[in-house]
Amino acid sequence: MKSARCKIGKRNRASPRPVVFCDFDGTITQRDVTDEVLTQFAHPSWREVEQEWTCGAIGSRECLERQMALVEASAKELNALVDAVAIDPDFASFWRFIKKSGLPFYVLSDSFDYIIRRVLKRAGVNGALRNGTHMFASALRVKGRRWVTAFPHDGTPCEHGCATCKPRIIRRLSGGRGPVIFIGDGFSDRFAVDEADVIFAKRQLLAYCRENGVACHQFETFAEIETALRDLVHSGRPRQR
């Protein structure tokens, strides 16, 4: 696997403004919302399915299909859980910076559109990101106490069996417009990093990058990413930590 490195200016020297792609669960939110949902509402065997995924026996699409089939809860119960989810305290400021700077920003997630929209609304996010044109995620409908899932962005056929094929979306949307920035925290983000010029990572993604010799910037909150992107926009390279 190649190492993702800071290649600012190589894609398009005349237009170095970055294109930013961001995970949702555990990145914009402080904890993984899908795991919270499963812990609260699913049969405990969801953890056995999770282990199959982390061991590489199945892809994230099959993992989520099987796990969500184990969930039983009403829309009211789901909404109450989602509305209690903590968001990164600096994400709102980061979002204002993104809008003011006019940087293309996309959310890529295996998580569910229903949940993401509700969380983003509470964070004051609107427009293209919340209405779906800049958000790529799994789909969820609640029918009584059962949940119906769909995977409109799985990139069929995806060699990794992903619920949302992040590398394919990044390749399609970046289009050489500028350096690709990827922000993530989890195991499901590992396939996206090969498409990025600059990576901001924490938790499982940070461990994966270190284990595989992939250059990245460690972060804890979006305040650090905002500072680095300001440097990138103004000088053409992010400040090295």
SULHU-V913321 format. One record per backbone hydrogen bond with DSSP energy under -1.0 kcal/mol. CO is the residue of the C=O (numbers start at 1). NH is the residue of the N-H. If there is no record, write none. Layout:
# SULHU-V913321
((CO NH) (CO NH))
This chain:
# SULHU-V913321
((5 7) (7 10) (12 15) (19 181) (20 106) (21 183) (22 108) (24 27) (24 28) (24 29) (28 88) (31 26) (32 36) (33 37) (34 38) (35 39) (36 40) (37 41) (38 42) (41 72) (43 46) (44 47) (45 49) (46 50) (47 51) (48 52) (49 53) (50 54) (51 55) (52 57) (53 56) (59 63) (60 64) (61 65) (62 66) (63 67) (64 68) (65 69) (67 70) (68 71) (70 43) (74 78) (75 79) (76 80) (77 81) (78 82) (79 83) (81 84) (82 85) (86 30) (88 91) (90 94) (91 95) (92 96) (93 97) (94 98) (95 99) (96 100) (97 101) (98 102) (98 103) (104 20) (106 22) (107 136) (111 138) (112 116) (113 117) (114 118) (115 119) (116 120) (117 121) (118 122) (119 123) (120 125) (121 124) (127 131) (128 134) (134 107) (136 109) (138 113) (139 150) (141 148) (143 146) (145 73) (146 143) (148 141) (150 139) (151 154) (153 165) (158 161) (161 61) (164 166) (165 169) (166 170) (167 171) (168 172) (169 173) (170 174) (171 175) (174 177) (179 19) (180 197) (180 198) (181 21) (182 200) (183 23) (185 205) (186 189) (187 190) (189 192) (192 195) (193 196) (198 182) (199 217) (200 184) (201 219) (202 205) (203 207) (204 208) (205 209) (206 210) (207 211) (208 212) (209 214) (217 201) (222 226) (223 227) (224 228) (225 229) (226 230) (227 231) (228 232) (229 233) (230 234) (231 235) (232 236))
